[in-house]
Structure formats: structure tokens, C-alpha cells
């Protein structure tokens, strides 16, 4: 199944090609249990290198403090111009301890307050969400993003009272991928704070060729499901999903505070050189009045 079959349902679940997922600050082989996402909407003309330079100041502040909690930045390739900042924690308790530690670090807190005020001048709006990892509806998630370049992010609003139907629906999709032997894998998160009955499915790609691969594998999926299985899937979608939205993002290393192991594995990507600001043109030489 893919978006062209049942639009726009289960995009990431069916086209989650051989991607990986964000590791928590602590070394882990599974996705972080708690995920916070800060979303920044940029004013027209304030994205690109202008925003990169602003956000790189946050990265430098965290690096100076040798802060143990890392985050990854995503820049939109579809939809409104925006950036997402994803931070993973092994638990809510770990998130609180990190929050308290920042608050007690006067130097870091001062730097962050100053930088947030400056960065705010580039923003049109900002919001925040908190998610909890759903192992039952995830499929072969990976934790290493050292070579990833893109992230597919799909949100699903589930109709009230249809939580079990959602689980049954995703398990049906997982079974189809297993039978088809596709390269799909993804991490699913349930919205804990910031909205209602919503799930977010994340899948990363090392290149856009992997997105092509996902589309190419859709026939394998349909064949594995069979006509009856696809009808059952379609019916479950109609009964369960109120709405869905799929977006594509590029991972931005200049705005990410990446773990050291990712940097060592792929330094050319995670440590790019920041372009110098363009030099101002020299003022024209004044000629004496004749």
C-alpha cells in the first residue's frame, strides 16, 4: 500500500524505507522512550544560512558546556517553511533531570536566554510537543542516524475510541511488510502532551533513492496482502483514521547537536564549515567637488 493507493493514509507505514531513528542522548540500540519536538516556523526570507547561523550559536553553547543531551534538527522540504528540533530521553524522569540541570547552570541558562531572544526575531511562530514511544506499532526501528540525510514524518489523528483499531491496523501493515520482505522500518510515537489522539511515525533515509525504493516495493506489499487483505486494510483505515499528514524534511547538521559517535562516523556531514557572511561592498570613493 502507498499514498497513491489510499491517499494519504499510512504513508510512512508503507513507505518507511530502510531508514533509521534518533538515538537518545544515552547510548541505546532502541529509540528513546520520550521524545520532545520543538517546531519553529520561519518568517519569509529568514531560513537558510540566516537561520543556520542563529541556531549554530545554540550548538556552540551546548558544546562549550559539554552538555550530555543531544538533539537533531530537521528543515522542511514540503509544507510551510519550518524547522523541527527532536530531543530524546530514556524517561520523563531523565527529561526533568536534564531540565533542572540546565536551570542550575547559570552560564548555559544565560547563553540560551540570550540566544532565544535573538532567534525569536527570525520566527513567525513556535510550538512544542511531547511523545511517548509505542513499541507495538513500530517496525524494525534503528537508532543510528550517522549517515541519514532525510526524515519522513507522518502524523495520524485517530478517531476517539478507536485506539485498538489503530493497533490492529498497524499490525496488519507490519504483517504485510514481513510477508513481502520489504526494506521498511519505522518508529511510532504516541502524543503524550500537546494535542489529542495522535501518532507520529518517523522514518529516515540515507538518500532519496531509498524513497524511490519504497515506492518500487509497494507492489510487493500489495501482492503479499492480497485482494482480501487490502480490502480489510482499507476498511480499517476508514473506520480508524480521522486525518493524516505526510511531510519530508532534510537533516541539518549545522543546527544539530549531534552525538560524538555520529560525528566520528561521518565527520564530513556532521561538521560542515559555516560559510562566512558576504562582505559588504566597498563604499564608492568620494570625488572632490570641482
N, C-alpha and C positions, 0 to 999 in steps of 0.2 A: 504494500500500500504506500502511496505517496501523495503529495499535495494535489497533483493533477487528477487523482482518482477520487479522493474525498477532501475537497478543498475547504478550509485549510487544516483539517483535522490530523493530529498525530504526526505533524511534520518531523519533529525531532525524533520521535519514537521510531519512525520508519526510515528516516534518512540519516540517523545518527551513525555516520561512517566511522572509520577507525580513529576516533578521537580519544582524548584523554581528559582528565579533570583536575581541578586545582587541589594541590596538597595543602593540608593545614600547615600552620607555622611549625608545628611539631612534625618531625619526620613520620610519615604514615604511608601505608600502602592502600588505604581506602579514603574516599572523600571525607572532608570534615563534617562532623555532625551538625554544627551550627554554621550558617553562612549569612553574613551581613552584606547587603548590596546598597551602596550609595549611588544614586543616579543624578548626574548633573546635565542640565540642558543648557547648551551654549547659545549666547547671543549671536546673531548673524555676523560673520567676519571675525569671530573670536576663537575659532577652532584652529586646528593645525599647529604650527610651531609656536604661535602665541600662547595657546593653552599648554603645550608641551613644556615651555619654559617655566610657566607658573607651577605646573604640577611637579616638575623636576626638583623644585625647591623643597617640596614635601619629602620626596625621596631622599634628598641630601640631608634633611633634618633627621629623618629616621636612621639613616646610615651613621651620622655623627653620634647619635645616641646609642648606636649598636642595638637597636630595638629588635627583639626576637620575633615579633609578629609581622608577617609579610602580607602583601596584597598584590592583586593583579588588576591592571587597567584595560578596559575594552572600549574601543571607539566605534561608533556606529557606521556601518556601510549601507544600512537601509533605514527607512523611517526618519524621524527627526534627528537633527544633529545633537548627539549626547555622548556622554562617557559614563561607563559603569565601573565602580571600584568594588572588587569582591575580596572579602576577608573571611578566612575560615578558622574555626575554633573547634577543639575536641568536645567542648561542652559549654553550657551557659555560664557555669562557674569560671571556666577559663576566660571567657569573654569579660566577666566582671573584674577578674584579677588584672587583666590587661588594661581595662578602662581605669581602674583605681591606680595602677602603676603610672599611667600617663599623667593622671591628675596630680600625683605626688612628685612628679619630675618637673620642677619649676622651669628649667631651661627648655625642655621639649615642649611643655604646655605653652610657654610664651611664644616659641617659634611657630607652633601650629596656629595659635590665635592670630598672630600677625599675618601668616600666610593665607589663612582662610579669609581674612578681610580683603586681602589683595585679590585672591582668586575669585571672590564673590563679584568683583567688578566685571568679570567675563561671563557670568551666568545669568540665564533668563529665569531658571527655576531649579529646585533641587528637592529630592525626596529620598527616603530610606526604607528598607525592608529587611525583615529577619526571617530566615528559612531554616527548616529542620530536615535533615537527610532522611529520605524514605528508601530504605534498603530493598523492600519488597518490590518496588516498581522501578528499580534501577537495573541496568543490564550491563554486566562486564565493565564497570567503571574503572578507569585508571587514575593514578594520582600524579603522574609526571607530565608537566607541561613544558619541559625544557625546549622541545622542538616544535611546539604548537604555534600557529600563526593566526588562526581564526576560531571563533566560537559561535555556534548556533544556539540561540536562546529562544525557547518557545514556552509561552505561558498558556495554561489551560484553566478556565473558570468552570468548575464542576457545579452542576445544579444541586441545590440544597437537598440533603437526604440521599445523595447518590454516591457516597463515599465508597461503599462496597462495589458498586457498579464500576467505578473508576479503577479500583484494584483489579477486578475481573477483566476489564477492558485491556489494561496494560499487560497483564499476564497472558492474554490471548495474543497480543502483539509479540511479546517475548517468545512465546512458543513458536510463532510463525518464523521468527528470525532464526531460532535454533534449528528448525527443520530445514530452512532454506540455506543455512550455512553462510549467512551474510557477514559482513565485517562490522555490523552495527554494535555500538555500545554507548551508554549514556548514564548520567547521574540525575536522579529525580529529587527535587526538594519540595516540601510542603510549606506553604506560607504560614508562619507562626504569628507574626505581628506585621501590621501594615495593610491589611485587607481581609477578604473573606475566604471562601473555599477556592483556593488557587494553588496550582502546582507549577513549578518551573522545571523544565527539562533542559540540561546543558550537555552539549557535545562539542568537542574541539576538533580541529582539522589541522594537520601539518601543512596542507596546501589545499587550494581549491580543487585540485584533481580528485581529492577524496570526496568532495561533494558530487562531482561527476560520477564517481564510483557508486555512491549511494543511489543516485537516480538509475544507474545501469542495473543495480541489484534489485530494483523494485519488481521486475518480472519474476525473479526467483522467489520473492516473498509472496506474490500473488499465486504463483503455481503451488507453493508449499501450503498456503491457506486453503486453496480450492474454492470452488464457487460457493459452497455452503458456508465455509469459514469466513469468506469475505462478506457474505450477507449478514452473518451473525455479528461480525465486527461493525459493519455499517449501522445495524440496528442499535448496538450498544452505544455507538458514538452519538446517535440522535437522541437516545434516552439520557445520556450522561453529561455531555459537554454543552455548556451554555455558550461559550465562545472560546476562541483560541487565537494566538498571535505569534508569528514566527519572524525573527529578526536575525540578521547576520552582523557580527562585529569582528573587528581586527584587534588582536592583542597589541597593545602599545608598550614597548619596553621602556620608553622614556618616562612614562607615567607610572610604571610598576615598581614596587619594592620587592624584587624577586628573591627567593631563597638562594643562598650561596651555591647550593648544588646545581641549580638550574644555570646559574651564571658560568660555573666551571664547565658544565656540559656543552654550553653553546654561547661562549663569550661574545662572538661577533653579533649575535642578535640582542642579547640582554644588556650589553654595554655599548650602545651606539654612541657616536660622537654627536654632541649637540651642535647644530650649525650656529655660527656666530651671527648676531644681529646685523642686518645690512647696514653698511656705512652710509652716513648722511652725505649727500652730495655737497661738494665744497661750494661755499658762497661765491658768487661771481665777484671778480676783482673790481673794485670801485675806481673809476677813472676820474681824474681831476676835472673840475668844471673849467671849461675853456672860456 
